[in-house]
């Protein structure tokens, strides 16, 4: 779930696998509900490794080439005969995932039994109650093409950046903007619970309606994510807003594509599959970097909750999808979590992913915010990776006519995401690993990272200089 209301209380979602007992329970359930059906292979896929142009955009192919990321069977579309076989049981198709090699369906008890007997199916497990009136529909994924916003040049000074100045200056991001790097040419994906008001011309400062970010609702499978809860809109505003003299975000010139992955009606493990599907769509569209101010740990059914031992980056489908996306050249940034003052206290999923960049929250003086979650991962890796301002962070109000202050790792994460987008613009030939390594190595406690602040507060001017020195 998104980190609600930017408060110290972290509301968390569900898990896909929670130890042997939970897996057995999930695998054996047959009541009417939503089920993930996993296939054994991709024999008969209409795509080929040799010609990815039929299922990946030119931008996605070029990004992989820059990172030396090869096309693999994981990228291939699902086998149509397998999908048709699933539908032949009477189950209603809901979602498809090529990375997970399976589908989500709405199915009743007898249909679930039939699904488990299909020769090409190797796993079936319950992910949510039936909650979608449109189950069985065949939605059309919209085009994610949008022109870049028209962002005029303004002096990089506090007077012009308004309330956004502190967000930017705390990490020396003003230097990147001064040098001409504001995210131009970079495509940023944002995964959250909804983005109402983003179409309001006052909100981001876009006068041209055509520049409103491309968007898709994975939860409802309709062509607009510009509804739902306000959390996503607030997160987006910290990066994308361009309102000189009032508020300028950390990457106002970037292009954005928005995905609703969180269902506000309840917390179900299906949301993690929504997350994976959104990353697949982002990858196919050529997205360079993704922000997800989301976290999963607890679920309404206690037997499905994560334990600390599950934080290995290999248990959750969301964490595994993040690792898959990174291997394809994308940068994944996520909130570490707001449980530092709670009984749980640790980071949440997908902050445990092997290659994700997890962001903790700081007070204005650079100390750890009390609510920011602790590492390490269960297998001993440092988390969070870095930490950024997460207390009284400036963000736009829903009307777009004023600025508010908000708290949480949900806000720290997009501040870093926006400045990483600026670095991507500055060093388009650098790999995602090189960029993240440079940020870690120049953060304020790089010599002694810990599991409270990670490598510390980033210094994006120093990271730029390090990358520049390596390019010479």
Secondary structure as GFF3:
##gff-version 3
##sequence-region A 1 472
A	DSSP	three_ten_helix	4	6	.	.	.	ID=ss1
A	DSSP	alpha_helix	19	28	.	.	.	ID=ss2
A	DSSP	beta_strand	33	39	.	.	.	ID=ss3
A	DSSP	three_ten_helix	52	54	.	.	.	ID=ss4
A	DSSP	alpha_helix	58	67	.	.	.	ID=ss5
A	DSSP	three_ten_helix	73	75	.	.	.	ID=ss6
A	DSSP	alpha_helix	80	87	.	.	.	ID=ss7
A	DSSP	beta_strand	92	97	.	.	.	ID=ss8
A	DSSP	beta_strand	102	107	.	.	.	ID=ss9
A	DSSP	alpha_helix	109	117	.	.	.	ID=ss10
A	DSSP	beta_strand	121	128	.	.	.	ID=ss11
A	DSSP	alpha_helix	158	161	.	.	.	ID=ss12
A	DSSP	alpha_helix	164	169	.	.	.	ID=ss13
A	DSSP	alpha_helix	173	178	.	.	.	ID=ss14
A	DSSP	beta_strand	187	192	.	.	.	ID=ss15
A	DSSP	alpha_helix	201	204	.	.	.	ID=ss16
A	DSSP	three_ten_helix	209	211	.	.	.	ID=ss17
A	DSSP	beta_strand	214	217	.	.	.	ID=ss18
A	DSSP	alpha_helix	231	240	.	.	.	ID=ss19
A	DSSP	beta_strand	242	243	.	.	.	ID=ss20
A	DSSP	beta_strand	247	248	.	.	.	ID=ss21
A	DSSP	beta_strand	255	260	.	.	.	ID=ss22
A	DSSP	alpha_helix	270	285	.	.	.	ID=ss23
A	DSSP	beta_strand	289	292	.	.	.	ID=ss24
A	DSSP	three_ten_helix	302	304	.	.	.	ID=ss25
A	DSSP	three_ten_helix	308	310	.	.	.	ID=ss26
A	DSSP	alpha_helix	317	327	.	.	.	ID=ss27
A	DSSP	beta_strand	331	335	.	.	.	ID=ss28
A	DSSP	beta_strand	357	362	.	.	.	ID=ss29
A	DSSP	beta_strand	386	389	.	.	.	ID=ss30
A	DSSP	beta_strand	393	396	.	.	.	ID=ss31
A	DSSP	beta_strand	403	406	.	.	.	ID=ss32
A	DSSP	alpha_helix	409	426	.	.	.	ID=ss33
A	DSSP	alpha_helix	432	441	.	.	.	ID=ss34
A	DSSP	three_ten_helix	446	448	.	.	.	ID=ss35
A	DSSP	alpha_helix	460	471	.	.	.	ID=ss36
###
